[in-house]
Amino acid sequence: MKPTILIILLFIRQIAFGQDNIHKMDSLLSSFYSNGNLNGNVLIAEKGKVIYKKSFGLANETTKETLNENSVFELASVSKQFTAMAIVILKEKGQLNYEDKITKYIPELADYHDITIRNLLNHTGGLPDYMEIMDSTFDKNTIATNKDIISTFAKLKPPVLFEPNTKWEYSNTGYALLASIIEKVSGMSYGDYLHKVIFKPLEMTNTFVYRRRYEPKKMVNYAYGYVYSDSLKKYVLPDDLAETKIVVWLDGIVGDGTVNSTAIDLLKWDRALYTDKLISKESKNEIFTSAEISDKSKTNYGFGWFIEDNGVYGNIVNHTGGWPGYMTFIDRHIQNDYTIIVLLNFVNNDTYIPIADLRRILYKIEPVKFIELKKEEIEKFAGDYINSKGKVVKLIFEDGTLYRTTDGGEKFELKAISATKFQMMKYSPDIFYEFIITDNKVVKYIMTQPELKIIRELIKQ
């Protein structure tokens, strides 16, 4: 298809979505770019059709090469969904089972004999973080691999944080071990197996496992990741700073990161997940089902994906990724078939992905409009409020502003939407407080968090 035809098709799709919303998205993201808080690629699709796609900024600070739609980014923890898919494929081939103990494939870890593959997939195994352990024990003049994680745990035997399936705690260790299990069972390297069973079948031609320091090779169209140095007052490669040298000495680890891809390829991945091309419908359902722990509570995590039953946007699965120089995100709105992909490669202390704003624009939800109230109209809401479990929540009035305080002493501003309704600022998902007044007296408030379907009533003391 000729480029001009592609441009025409994208324009037609934008008309269908609404030029006003496209303009709002572009204004939002362009303002972030102008303020130095966004450098990367953004792609948004509706039912697989691109409605917004743009590259912001540089791929290479030294050469000043700019980003384009095929620029390749390190995905960081967004890689975990590919690790999980490879395990599911092996399970469907009959080469392993989710309930297998990890010691069946990694006998060196005999001290962790109760942990299963399923525990690793949904972060319920209790293994401590390998990065923290190796930071104080590993020779950083060499580059660690997955074998080094295994030998470190076999030698030091760090205790589990909790018994398997009794809690949920995010675990990079678990996904690194899953990669080692993939290699053991398949007889192939982690990268080669992912290429064979996922990337090649889906024609993800710019997606691969890449360890830039451990296995350097010439790369074309690569988005190098940069961090901002407060002391140097400029962006540099994380390799050049002592505090981010972790990118060098842990560069040989696979499974919890190191998949590299493009926004275009990730859309191919997204579309494949609506089909049975890689695995059966039953297996897909398990990937996107929130795991339960022993007390029957849900973890809101499946196999390599966070699971969200959103009260505003419907069923969503997503994952973030973060590594020095990179910030990544894929947001799949299963119920409404929207896809948001954001890949950033310049990161400073203020960098964040404005996902809440993008979602609101996508669903044509107008932003909240705040109003100004007089001092006497606000201060009457301050006081102690008690919930159904007896917990007291304090609202305080300081310098003309109402705040919700936390047990740790943190304060969140409550900003007025109406004479009796406020929104809590700098908190996501959105939280609203609506005060009930009877006989000119504040008697309670109703706290709602629509996206999480939470409604709570607290009585004023």
Secondary structure, DSSP 4 states (H G I P E B T S, - for coil): --HHHHHHHHHHHHHHH-HHHHHHHHHHHHHHHHTT---EEEEEEETTEEEEEEEESBS-TTT-PBP-TT-BEE-GGGGHHHHHHHHHHHHHTTS--TTSBGGGT-GGGGGGTT-BHHHHHTT-S-PPPHHHHHHHHS-TTS--BHHHHHHHHHHH-PPPSS-TTS-----HHHHHHHHHHHHHHHSS-HHHHHIIIIITTTT-TT-EE--TTTS----SSB---EEEETTTTEEE-GGGSGGGTHHHHTTB--SSS-EEE-HHHHHHHHHHTTSSSSS-HHHHHHHTS--B-TTS-B-SB-SSSEEEEETTTEEEEEEEEEETTEEEEEEEETTTTEEEEEEE-EE-TT----HHHHHHHHTTPPPP------HHHHGGG-EEEE-TTS-EEEEEEETTEEEEE-TTS-EEEEEESSSSEEEESS-SS--EEEEEEETTEEEEEEEEEGGGTEEEEEEE-
